[in-house]
Amino acid sequence: MGYGYKTETDETKTSTFNAAAFKMQRLHEIRDKINKLNQFPLGFDELTGEENHLLLFRCLVSLFTETYAKLGPPDRKAGMKTKDTLQSYMEKYPVRKHRKHNGVPTGEIIFSQKNWDTISKALFIYERDVMKYVDKTGMDTPEQDGFDGL
C-alpha cells in the first residue's frame, strides 16, 4: 500500500509502510503465549495474579479480535457467541473458589474438577475455532501475488 506526497519539485514519491509485518509479529506473539499457557492450563501466573486458563482465554479473544474485521457476519456472530458463552460460564463456575465459613474466607481453596472439565473442553473448541478464523482470513500468511493474506 503506497502513501504518496508531493516534493518541492512536484515529483510524486511513494513511501510504503507495511503494517502486515507488525501484525504478523503480534499474531506470532499471541500464538506463542497460547502454546505456553496450554502447557500448564491449571497453573497460576504470579506476575499477573491470574490463573493460566483465564490468560489463555484472553489470548484467544485477542486473536479473535485480530481476525474480526476480515470475517463474514456468520463467523463474527458464531465467534462472539462462543466467546460470550465461555466467558459467562467461567465467571459463574470458576475452577477454584475460596472456601468460606459463616461468610468469612478460611484461606482454603476448593478445586472443581467438573467445572475444569467443562471449561477445558470449551477452551479447546474456542481455540480450534479461532485458529480456523485465522486460517480462513489468511492472516497467518504474508500478502503475496495471487493470494490475499495480510
Secondary structure as UniProt FT lines:
FT   STRAND          2..6
FT   TURN            8..9
FT   STRAND          12..16
FT   HELIX           20..39
FT   TURN            41..42
FT   STRAND          44..45
FT   TURN            46..49
FT   STRAND          50..51
FT   HELIX           52..68
FT   TURN            69..70
FT   HELIX           73..92
FT   STRAND          96..101
FT   TURN            102..103
FT   STRAND          104..111
FT   HELIX           113..137
FT   TURN            138..140
FT   TURN            145..146
//
